[in-house]
Amino acid sequence: MPKRWYRIFQAVLLLTLFLFLSTKVVSNQLSWYIHPRFATLTLIGILFLGLLVYRLVLEMKGSFAPEHDEYDDRVAPVNLWIMLIPLLVGILIPARPLGAATVSTKGPIASAPLVSSQADNQERLVPAEKRNIVGWVTLFAFEENLDQYMGEEASVIGFVYHDKRLPPGQFFVSRIVLSCCAADGYAFTMMVDWPQAASLKPDTWVRVTGPVGKAYFADDPQAIPLIHATTVEIVPQPDDPYLFP
């Protein structure tokens, strides 16, 4: 490929990547891919992508000429084609947060949360009705005396996951937790006892309210939180569908 066309290919590719990442920021979908603590670094990366595109445009116009041009008259664009593949995947596959499929693949986390025991001390101070799924799972994982939490009123939001190992009338209310990026996302879950469980479709977002009890799942000796649901209300997907420890 002639060097000029190689530069054009580079510029178009980097511009497309710049626009792709920018739209994720504007649409508030960036947190579907990475933990918010990396947002600043991503914004800096987007800025540098814009500067690289500008530099390539100047070079093609002849306004910028590198002192050391390491390219021959004809260069191989293999590296650019490799870079194009993940970009096309990101553009062509509709963006959506992780859901029930992730729980099915990685399994539900209901008794061994990927958080430190220090989080347990914080969750003790959170009122029961404001405690989210991660908070309940954390308490059940680290507290020795669970009787003090029996009967407390829970009100949590999550998506529906049906596990074949659950008896009829039960389902998991789940929430994906990210510590770094979507690749390490795991589903934290609470078991829900509700007679109409079968009527809920997987990935339906619900608010589950009811007193908390304890249960055991899949031969695990560790007790997990169970909500004896008094109400299960279908709700819109939250603006931030993930939770971040």
C-alpha positions in Angstrom: 0.0 0.0 0.0 1.4 3.5 -0.9 2.4 5.5 2.1 -0.3 8.2 1.4 -3.1 5.6 1.5 -1.6 4.1 4.6 -1.8 7.5 6.3 -5.4 8.0 5.2 -6.2 4.5 6.5 -4.5 5.4 9.8 -6.4 8.8 10.1 -9.8 7.2 9.3 -9.2 4.4 11.8 -8.1 6.7 14.6 -10.9 9.2 13.9 -13.5 6.4 14.0 -12.0 5.2 17.4 -12.1 8.8 18.6 -15.8 9.2 17.7 -16.7 5.7 19.1 -15.2 6.5 22.5 -16.6 10.0 22.5 -20.1 8.8 21.9 -19.8 6.3 24.8 -18.8 9.2 27.1 -21.7 11.4 25.8 -24.3 8.6 26.1 -23.1 7.7 29.6 -22.3 4.2 28.4 -18.6 4.3 29.2 -19.3 2.7 32.6 -20.7 -0.3 30.8 -17.2 -1.1 29.7 -14.9 0.1 32.5 -14.9 1.1 36.2 -15.6 4.9 36.6 -12.2 5.4 38.2 -10.6 4.9 34.8 -12.8 7.5 33.1 -10.3 10.3 33.5 -7.6 8.1 31.8 -10.0 7.3 29.0 -10.8 11.0 28.4 -7.0 11.7 28.2 -6.7 8.9 25.7 -9.5 10.3 23.6 -7.8 13.7 23.6 -4.5 12.1 22.4 -6.4 10.3 19.7 -7.8 13.6 18.4 -4.3 15.1 18.4 -2.9 12.1 16.5 -5.7 12.5 13.8 -4.8 16.2 13.6 -1.1 15.4 13.1 -1.9 12.9 10.4 -4.1 15.4 8.5 -1.3 18.0 8.7 1.2 15.4 7.4 -1.0 14.5 4.5 -1.4 18.2 3.6 2.4 18.6 3.7 2.2 21.0 6.6 4.0 18.5 8.9 7.0 16.4 7.8 8.7 14.1 10.2 12.4 14.4 10.3 12.9 10.6 10.3 10.4 8.8 8.0 10.9 5.1 8.7 8.3 4.0 6.1 9.2 2.9 2.5 7.1 4.0 -0.4 5.0 0.9 0.1 4.0 -0.3 3.6 1.9 -3.2 4.8 -1.4 -2.3 6.5 -1.6 -5.6 8.4 -1.4 -3.9 11.8 -4.2 -1.5 10.9 -6.5 -4.4 9.9 -5.8 -6.0 13.2 -6.8 -2.8 15.0 -9.9 -2.5 12.9 -11.4 -5.9 14.0 -12.2 -5.0 17.7 -13.4 -1.5 16.6 -15.9 -3.1 14.1 -17.1 -5.5 16.9 -17.7 -2.5 19.2 -19.6 -0.6 16.4 -21.6 -3.4 14.9 -22.7 -5.2 18.1 -25.3 -3.1 20.0 -24.1 -1.8 23.3 -25.9 -3.4 26.3 -24.8 -4.0 29.9 -24.0 -7.5 31.1 -26.9 -9.4 32.4 -28.4 -12.9 32.9 -26.0 -14.5 30.3 -23.1 -13.5 32.5 -24.6 -15.2 35.5 -25.2 -18.3 33.5 -21.6 -18.3 32.3 -19.7 -17.4 35.5 -22.3 -18.4 38.1 -24.0 -16.4 40.7 -22.0 -15.0 43.6 -24.1 -15.1 46.7 -21.7 -16.3 49.4 -18.2 -15.2 48.6 -18.1 -11.6 47.4 -15.0 -10.1 45.8 -14.8 -7.4 48.4 -12.7 -7.0 51.6 -14.0 -7.7 55.1 -13.7 -4.0 55.7 -16.8 -3.5 53.6 -18.7 -5.5 56.2 -18.1 -2.8 58.8 -19.5 -0.2 56.5 -22.6 -2.2 55.6 -23.5 -2.5 59.3 -24.1 1.2 59.3 -26.4 1.2 56.2 -30.1 1.1 57.0 -31.7 -2.2 55.8 -34.0 -0.5 53.3 -31.1 1.3 51.6 -28.7 -1.6 51.5 -28.1 -2.9 47.9 -27.5 -6.5 46.8 -23.7 -6.2 47.3 -24.3 -4.9 50.9 -26.5 -7.9 51.8 -24.2 -10.5 50.3 -21.2 -8.9 52.1 -23.0 -9.1 55.5 -23.9 -12.7 55.0 -20.4 -13.6 53.9 -18.6 -12.0 56.9 -21.1 -11.9 59.8 -21.1 -14.8 62.2 -24.4 -13.9 63.8 -27.0 -13.6 61.0 -30.0 -13.8 63.3 -29.7 -10.1 63.9 -30.6 -9.4 60.3 -33.4 -11.9 60.0 -36.7 -10.1 59.3 -35.1 -6.8 58.2 -36.9 -5.2 55.3 -34.9 -5.3 52.1 -35.6 -3.2 49.0 -33.2 -3.9 46.2 -33.1 -3.4 42.5 -31.6 -5.9 40.1 -32.3 -8.0 37.0 -34.0 -11.4 37.0 -32.0 -14.6 36.6 -33.6 -18.0 36.7 -31.3 -20.9 37.8 -32.5 -24.5 37.1 -31.2 -25.5 40.5 -33.8 -23.3 42.2 -37.2 -24.7 43.2 -40.4 -23.4 41.6 -41.4 -20.0 42.9 -37.8 -18.7 43.4 -35.4 -16.7 41.3 -32.3 -14.6 41.7 -32.3 -10.8 41.7 -28.9 -9.9 40.5 -26.5 -7.0 39.9 -23.2 -7.0 37.9 -20.2 -5.8 39.9 -17.2 -4.4 38.1 -13.8 -4.0 39.8 -11.9 -3.1 36.6 -13.8 -3.7 33.3 -16.6 -5.7 31.8 -14.3 -8.7 31.3 -14.0 -9.2 35.1 -17.7 -8.5 35.8 -19.5 -10.8 38.2 -23.1 -11.1 39.2 -23.9 -10.6 42.9 -27.3 -12.2 43.7 -30.0 -12.6 46.3 -32.5 -15.4 46.3 -36.1 -14.4 46.1 -39.1 -16.4 47.1 -42.1 -15.3 45.1 -45.0 -17.4 43.9 -45.1 -15.7 40.5 -41.4 -16.1 39.8 -42.0 -18.0 36.6 -43.8 -15.0 35.0 -40.7 -12.9 35.1 -38.5 -13.0 32.0 -34.7 -13.1 32.4 -33.0 -9.7 32.4 -36.2 -8.0 33.6 -35.3 -5.2 36.0 -37.2 -5.4 39.2 -37.4 -3.8 42.7 -37.9 -6.6 45.3 -39.2 -5.7 48.7 -39.7 -8.0 51.6 -38.2 -9.4 54.9 -34.9 -11.1 54.7 -34.2 -14.7 55.7 -31.4 -17.1 54.9 -31.1 -20.0 52.6 -28.6 -22.4 51.2 -27.8 -23.0 47.5 -26.0 -25.7 45.5 -24.5 -27.7 48.5 -22.7 -24.5 49.7 -22.7 -24.6 53.6 -22.6 -20.8 53.7 -25.9 -19.2 54.2 -27.0 -16.7 51.6 -29.6 -13.9 51.8 -33.2 -14.8 50.8 -36.0 -12.2 50.3 -39.5 -13.4 51.1 -40.9 -10.9 48.6 -44.0 -9.0 49.4 -43.8 -7.0 46.2 -41.9 -7.4 43.0 -42.2 -4.3 40.8 -40.9 -4.1 37.3 -38.7 -1.0 36.9 -36.6 0.6 34.1 -32.9 -0.3 33.9 -30.9 2.1 36.1 -28.7 4.7 34.4 -25.8 2.9 36.1 -26.7 -0.8 35.8 -23.4 -1.9 37.5 -22.3 -1.6 41.0 -18.7 -0.7 41.9 -17.1 -1.9 45.1 
